[in-house]
Amino acid sequence: MSSTICVKCKGRLLCGRLKCPLVEKFKLLSKIEIGKVINDQTPPSIFIGRIGYPKISVGPLIAFNVDPIYADSPWLWENIEEVIRLRVSLVRTSRKLKVESPRNPCRFTQNIQELAGSTRPIDVEVRVNKIIKRSQFDDTFQPIGPTAFIDKMAITENPKIPNKVEEYYYDDAKSNEALFDLYGHGYSTYYLQRLFSAGMIGRIKNRKFVPTRWSITAVHSIIGEKLKEQIKEYDILDKYMLFTNEYFGNKFFILFIPASYSFYLVEIWRRGSVWSPNKDQICFDYESHWKKNDYSELGGGYYAARLPILEYQAKIKKQALVFMIREIKPLYFAPLGVWVVEEGVKMALKSKPETFNSLEEVIKSIGKEVDSRVIGYIQKINTQRNLSQFFD
């Protein structure tokens, strides 16, 4: 089988296999010994699976001998080894529920929603009937440790849920409207993903649990499309700007070009990186100012990259054509989740950019660092050729 599909699939089993061989090698890293009763804190965090949909596994992640806040704060982590050590110390507890359970929640579902809505760690107690020691790694969500199937769960302290969130829980507003309003009030994408996944917002008659993988991308996509509606009304940026950053083995080049909004993302997976063990691979996607209706071939990383870029344009109240290159190096040897992209791009955009008067000056600056095929396309960025034609 061609390895090209791996950089597009990223563990989603588009190849037709039952298991991804590039992910399976990481699953036995956890060495936690779990008893029949777990009494500890959740960061707070929950995990909702997609296998067996519409009857799926739901439960909180419980910090096992690790600081619960630190274990769920990716912006504080320093290297891949630390991420793996922290995250495989989070026990995923699980019980099977129907996806529509939030419409008429039982006590267990209410507990899950209280945990998801809390802004501080909560003590929980669960009784375990079965344990699977394999850890879970994925390109969209953060790694997590072994799975404990539970009979009973009890919250042993009161959660702290913001009043604004409680208002939307009892309201019948559309989920995209609720998400964007809460986002505007300063709640992080990580927190909003929990609310969305737990079925705490949206039309009450339509509420459901959303698998964690899907909720992460959905929140990035919904907020991004809302920001695009604002940005296309702004004046066009009057200069070329280049932001760069390297984060967890990912090198980002983010080029702002004076033109109407569009977004181009090129991923260069170097040989030895997690999804391209045997040779270099290049894949890509793009969009105009119109709503992106088709799901990106690059997966959740596309929407995680796009959101900080849209946030930056909303902040400076200017629109631009943005050409982003993500070079993934062999240092990125394990799938850690799209937070790597979101945080890496955010950090890049907080730095002081290089400014240029022309595209030629930009190319002269980055020409030795970037793949020649990508440079060739940047040179033709103002022509009518699209990205797929160029790489073909």
N, C-alpha and C positions, 0 to 999 in steps of 0.2 A: 504493500500500500504506500502511496506517495506520502512523504512527510509534510507536503504543502498543506494538507487538510488539518494538520495538528495546530497550526498557528491560527486557523480560523475556528476550529472546534473548541480548543482550550478546555478539554475535559467534558464537553457536553454530549459526548458519544454520538456525534454526527457520522462517525465512521461505521456505525452499526454494531460495534462491539458491546459486550455487556459491562466491561470494566475498562478504564483507561490505564494502559501500562505505565504511562508517564506519571500518573498520580498514585498508583497502587504502592509504589516503593516507599512512600512516605507514611503509610497508614499505620505502621506498627511502632511509631516513635514514642507513644505514650507509655509510661511505666507506672501509672497511678494504680494503687490498690484500693478498690471501692468496697465498702461494706454494705450491709443490707439497709442501713439508714444513713442518709447524708444530711448533715445539719450545718449549713454554711451560708455564705452570702452569694447572691447574684449581683453582677456589676452595677445596674441591672441589664440583663440581656436575655433575649429569647432566640430560639432557632425553630423554624418551621420548614419541614422537608417538602419535597415535591413528589417523591416516589409513592405510588399508589393513589395519586390524585384521582378522584375528589375526597378520598379518605387518607389523611396525611398525619405525620408525626409532629406533635407540638409539645414544647416544654421549655423551661428556662435553662440557661447556661449557669452553672454553679462554679464559683472559683474554689479550687481545691489547693490549699496551702500556697496561695498567691494573692497579692493585693488585688481586690476585685476591680477597683477603679483603673489601676494601671494596666490590668489585663485587657481592658476594653477601650484603651485610649491610644489609637494608632499614631497620632501626631506626636507622641512622646517616645516612641520606640526608636532604637538606634541601629540595629543590624538584624539580618535575617535569622541568625541563630537565636537572638533574644526573642524575636517574634514567635518562632516555633516553640521555644521553651515556655513562654507565657501562655500561648494559646492552647497547647496540648494539655495544659493544667486546668482548662475549663471543661467540666463534665457536662455533656449534653444530656439532659433528662428528656424523656419522651413518653407520650401517650397518644394513641390513635384517636383522632377526632374527624368529624366531617367538616369540610371547608366552610359550610354555611352556619356553623355553630355560633358565631358572633351575633346572628340575627335574633336568637333566643338563648342567650348564654346560660350554661350550667355553672355551678360554683367553680369548677376547674377552669373553664373558659374565663370567668370573671377574674380569677387569680392571675391567669396569664396576662390579661389586659391591664391589671393593676401593676404587675411587674414591668410590662412594656412602657407604661406611662410614667413610671417613677423616675425622678431625676437624681436619686441617690441609691446606693446599695441597700438591699433588703435581705434580712435573714429568712431563709426558707428551710423547711424540713421535708424530705421526701423518703418514701419507703420503696426500696428497689426489689424487683423480682427477676431481672435478667440484666446481664452486662455484656456489651460488645466492646472489646478493648481497642479496636482500631480507631485511630484518629481520622479526621476528615480534612482534606485539602481541596481547594477549588480556586479557579481563577476569578470568581466573582466575590464570594464571601471570605471572611477571615478564617484561618485554620481553627479547628476545635478538637478537643480531646475525645475520650471514649464516650460511648452512649450507655446510659442507664435507663432501662424501661421501668416505669414507676406504677405502683398501685395507688398511692395516696400522696397528696402534696398539701402542705399548709404554710401560709405566710405567717411568720411569728412576730412581725412588727408592721406598723402602718406605712404604706408607701407615701411619697411626696409627689403629688400630681399637680401641675400648674392649673390655675383656674381656667385659662384660655383653652387648654386641652379638654378639661371637663365640659366646657361649654360646647365644644364640637362633638364630644362623645354623645351628648344628649340632643344635639342639633341634627337636622336632616339635610345639611348642605352637601353639595357634590364633593367628592374626595379631592379632585384637583384644586377646587377653590379653597377647601380647608387647608390642604398642604401648602399652597402658595401663601396664604395668609399667615399661617404659623411660621413659615420660612421667613416672611417679612418681619415677624416679631422676634427673630434672632435664634430660632431653634435650629440645631445642626441637622445636616442630612442624615447622620447616624441615628439621631433620635426620631426623626420623621419616618425613617425606614421601619423602626420598631412599631410606631403607631399604625402605619399602613399595613404592615405584616400581620398585626394582631387584630385587624378589622375594627379599629376604634373610631374611624372617621368614614364619611361618605353617607349616601342614602341608606337609612336604617334597613330597609327591606332588601337591599342589595349587598349588605356587608358580608364579608367572608375572610377567612384566613388566607393570606397570600404567602406562598413559599418565600423564604428569605432571599434566595437567589433572584427571584422575580421582583421582589419589593425594592431591592437595592437599585436595580436598573430603572424600575418604574418611577421612583422618586427623582432620580437624576434626570430622567426624560421629561417628566411632567413640569418640573421647575424650569428646566432648560427651555422648553417650548414657550412657557409663559414669559421668560426673559427675552426671548427672541421677538415677541410681539412688541415689547418696549424698544428694543435696540434698533429695529428697522426704521424707527422714526427719528433717530439721532443723526446729527451731521457726520460726515465721513472724516476719519482721522487724517491729519495733514502731514504725517511723517511715517517713515519706516521704523519699526521698533523690533528688537530681537531680545528675547528673554531666554536664558539657559539655566539648567539645573541638573544635578545628578542625584538620584535618590534610590537607594536599595538596588543598585545595578541597572537603573533605568536612566538614560540620558535624554533630556528633553530640550528640543530647540523649538521655540514658539515665535513665529514671525508674523507681525502685524503689518499689513500692506494697505495703503490708502485706496479703498474701494468699498463698494456696498458689501454688507455682511455675507460671508459664506465661510464654511469651515472645512478644511482638508486635514485628514489625519493619515500619516504614513507610519506604519510600524515596521521596524527593521529588527528581526529576531536573529541575533548572532548565533553561530554554531556553538552549542554547549549550554545555551539558555534553556529554560524549562520546557518550552514547547517546540524547540528546534535543536535536538541533540546532535544531528549529523551534518547540517549545512546551514548557511545563511538563508533567511527567507524574508521576503518583503510582501506586505499586504496593506490594503488601503481602503478608505471610504471617504465620502464627502457629502456636503449638503449645501443648498442655497438658503435664502431667507424664508422659503416656504417650509411648512411643517414637514418633518421627516416621518413619513408613514411606514416605510419599510424598516425592519429591524436590521441594525448594522451587522455586517459580516464580521466585524471586529469584536462583537459581543459587548458586554457591559463596560469594558474599558473605554469604548468610544464615548459613551454618555458621561462617564466619570471624568474624562478629559475635557469634554465640551463645556460642562457646567462652570468650572472656575474661569474659563475664558469668557463665557457670557457674563459672569458676575463682574469681571474686570471691566468689560465694555459698559455695563450698566453703571459701574462706579464712576468712570471717567466721562460717561454720557457721550461716547463716540462709537461709531460702528466701523468695522474694518473687515477685510478679507484676512482670515487667519490660517496660516499654513503651519501645522505642527508635525514635528518628527519625534517619534518615540523610538529610541534605540535601546534594545534590551540586550544586555551583556551576559556573559556566562556567570557572573556573580549572582544573577537572579536565577537560582537553581531550583527553587521550589515555588509553587503557586501560592500567593499570599492574599489575593483578593484585589479588587479594583480600587481599594483605598490607597494603594501605592501610587496609582495614577492621579487620583484626586488630590492627595496631599503633595505629591511631587510637583504637579502643575501649580497648585496654590503657592508653594514655596518659590517657584520660579517667578511668578507674577508679583511677588512681594519684593523682589530684588530690583535694583536699578537697571533699566534696559539700556542696551546699546542703541543709539539712534543713527539713522542714515538718511541721505538725501535721495538715494536711488536704489533700485533693486541690484544693480551691478555692484554697488558698494557692499551690499549684504552678502552676495555670492562670493565676493573676494574675501570676506571675513570668515565665512564658514566652509569654503570650498574644500579645504584639506581635511575637514572633520566629518563631512557628510557624504554618503554614497553618491557616486557620480550620476546614477540614474535619477535620483531625487533632485540633485542640482539641475539636471537637464529639464525636469518638469517645472521647477521654480522659474527657470528662465523663460518658459513659455506660459507662465501663469495667466497672462492677460489675453491669450488667444482663445479660440473657441473649442480647442481640443479638451476633452474631459479626461479625467484621471485614468479610467479604464482603457481608453484608447492609447494613452501614453505608455502604460506598462505592457499592454499587449504588443 
